[in-house]
Amino acid sequence: MRRTPSDGVTGRTMGENRRVVEPEKKSLLNRVRTRHAWFDHLIRALDRYVDHNAYQYAASITYFSVLSVVPILMVGLSIGGFVIADDAKVANDLRGTITDALPSGLAGFASEVYDSLLTQRASLGAFGLVIGLYAGWNWMNTLRDALTAMWDLERPELPFFRTILRDLFALLSLSAALLVSFSLSAAGGWLNKFLLRWVGLDHEPWAGTVLSLLSVPLAITADWLVFLWVLARLPRQKVDTRNAVRGALAAAIGFEILKQAANLYLSLLGRSPTSAAFGSVIGLLVFIYLVARLLLLVAAWTAEPARPATHEPDRPAGYGGRDVEPARPIRLATAGWLVATGVVATLLFQRNFRRRGRD
């Protein structure tokens, strides 16, 4: 058989030539995703985060959070009015303190506002409570819808008033849990200072570091319990609590870092009255927004499987069994690294805070 030129392909005829297609080169991002499963998990969580409109949910949560601040202040002023109304001396002393701190042109107006506050304290508290319940329900409703979306679950069709009652009950439960968490953090800082003064080591940096090492795990544990309940119980459909353990730990560490950063930020604002007036409001807004984004990102990361979904094999006709997904064990090494990272970051914030306080 006569062979034709092979066009550079030895031993092949023209009809037997095959065009060699070089495999497409992967980008750096895809190579890293292929090499590291945890990074691929994070990228898929970010995709879920964006696809389910987490940015809009975080902005809505922040809006209703700020809206809730005004009625909370109204209720607080009403309670304060009831406390001091029965003591004329305390009421007059407080009026004098307020008017002395203001310019002479505003002193009379402030005194009238103060008197009206004491007179209408009941109506002020009732009005603030109504607005607070409305804003709080919208806040919890948005938060539960956001978590349900991150888990890629459907919102169940329930009666309107039943949904409101469930959301209000969840709001009260979450408020109590957050109060306990912040109280533990504040009590830990106060206890550290008291113990250092008691033993005479309040000027020793190493003593403060040791006590900080002991108090940080306590605060992280309290935050972990709160976020475990939030991730597993606030979605509108049931979620296995075991699936939210690692996500709650990551959220607790991130939340503790944000709290320490907020404390440092407020300490810097205290040096200027103007910055303290406006900067605290801006700081509160940014803090709430960052916490909302952190929570939704962790929820997306928790809901996203650690391994990408694969194509299910064909089942024989009449197959009546069901596939059981084995439980994913919690990697203790990963949890340990997360805790260690949170502890180190918190200590750096606290040390910087103490140095600025001494200066």
Secondary structure, DSSP 8 states (H G I E B T S, - for coil): ------TT-TT--GGG-----------HHHHHHHH-HHHHHHHHHHHHHHHTTHHHHHHHHHHHHHHHHHHHHHHHHHHHHHHHHT-HHHHHHHHHHHHHHS-HHHHHHHHHHHHHHHHTHHHHHHHHHHHHHHHHHHHHHHHHHHHHHHTT-------HHHHHHHHHHHHHHHHHHHHHHHHHHHHHHHHHHHHHHHHT-TT-HHHHHHHHHHHHHHHHHHHHHHHHHHHHHSSSS---GGGGHHHHHHHHHHHHHHHHHHHHHHHHHTT-HHHHHHHHHHHHHHHHHHHHHHHHHHHHHHHS-SS---------TT-------------HHHHHHHHHHHHHHHHHHHHHHHHHHH-
